Amino acid sequence: MHERLLDKNTVPDEAAIQKHLGRQSGKRLAEFEKLLESGYEIARELKFPFGNSYGWGYKYSHRSSHLCYVFFEKNAFTIMLQIGDRQVPLLENRLPSMLQKTRDLWAERGPCGKLGGWVHYRVLTDDELAEAIKLLAIRKKPPGK
């Protein structure tokens, strides 16, 4: 099971987050941040944003633009991001070459706008991390790229 950090009254420090994530997921989260920093001007905030079912996570922004949330889980993390109506054609163009998991998550997305939606991408492998980065680049193209 991928338990989240759900105690709102206990703010986790970096050591607690890393312990909860586990070694492999901690490395993947560090890689995720490294990839974000290579394309965006990143601001990271520790938050408990949506109530008890989501728990603690990081909110990532580029300047004043929200990019995604990452929720800490036992031996995993979930990236939650929104694909807006304007980005849907680009995503649908790229979906055939993406992982089946990515296609399934898009098909099961939470609604947002007429065509867009919220994707909750649990990252368990390096390939899934790469897919999540692709989705993020569709959500907001890195400046200068």
N, C-alpha and C positions, 0 to 999 in steps of 0.2 A: 504494500500500500504506500502511496505517496502522501504521507501526512504533511500538513502545512503547519506553520507557526501561527496558532490561532489565539494565543493569549494576548489580548490587546493591552493588558496592564503590565506586561513584561516586554520592554523594548529590547530586542536582541542586539548585541554588539557584533562586530565582525567575526569574532571567534565563534560565537554561538551560531551565526549564519553558516559559516564554513563547516562546522561540525554537523549541523542539520543537513546540509546539502550532500555531504560526503565528498571524498577525494575527487572522483571523476566529475561529478556535477559542479563542484567548486572550480575545477580546471576549466570546464566548459563555460561557466559564467564569466570567469576571467577572460577567456577567449572572446566571448560575446562582447564584453566591454571594450576589449582591445580593438575589435572590428568596428564597433560603434565610433570609438574615438578616432579611428583612421578616416572616417567619412563625415563626421558631424562634430559640432561643438557641444559636448555632452554636459548636462547637469544631471546629477543623480540624487534622489531624495528617498530616504527610508520612510515608508508610509504604511498605514493600515487603512486602506481607502474605501473598501466596499462592504464592510461588515464581516461577521464571523466566518462566513464560508470561504472567503478569500485569504484572509490573514495578512501577515507582514510581507512586504516586498519592496522593490525599488521602482520608482517612477523615473523614467528616462525622458529627457527633453533635449531638443536642439534649439538653442536660444530660448524663445518663448513658445515654441511649438512642441506639443506633447508627441512623443514617439511611441512609447509602449510602457507596460508594466511587466515586471518579472516577479512572480510569486515563488517563494522558497518552499521546496518540498523535500521530503526525505529521499535522498539519492536522485533528485531530479529538480527541475524548475519548469514553470509554465510561463511562457511569454504571451501576454494578452495584448493584441493590437487591433486597430480598426482599419479596414480598407474602405475608403469612401467611394461614393458613386462614381466620381471622376477617375478613380484608379481601377475600377472593375474591368474595363476593356483590356488594359495592359495585363492585369492578372490573368484574365481568361485566355489571353493569347499565350501566356507562358505556362499555364497549368498543365497542358499535355506532357510537357517535359519534366514536370516536378514529381516528387515522390507520391505514391498512392495515398499515404497518410495525409499529405498536404491537400490533395484533391478531396479526400473524404472530409477533412476539417472545414474546407471551404463550403462543401455541400451542406454541412451541418452547422454553419456559422449562426451566431446570434444576429438578429436583424438590426440594421442601422441604415436609414435612408431607403431609397427605392430598390437599389441593387446591392449596396454594400453590406458590410457586416463586421461583427467582432469575431476574431479567431483566437482560440485558446490553444496554443501550441506547446504541449509538454515535450521538453527536450530530453531525450534519453540516449541519443547517439550523436556522433560528430556530423553525420549526414543530415540529421534533423536540425542541428544547429545551423548548418549551411542553408537549409531551406528557410528557417526563420529569418535569417539575414536577408535572403532574397525577398521575402514578404515585406520586411521592413523597408527595403530599398524601393519596393513598389508603393508602399504607403507614403514614403517621403524620400524622394530622390536625394542622395547626398549632394550638397552644394558643389559645383564645379565638376560634376561627373556626368 
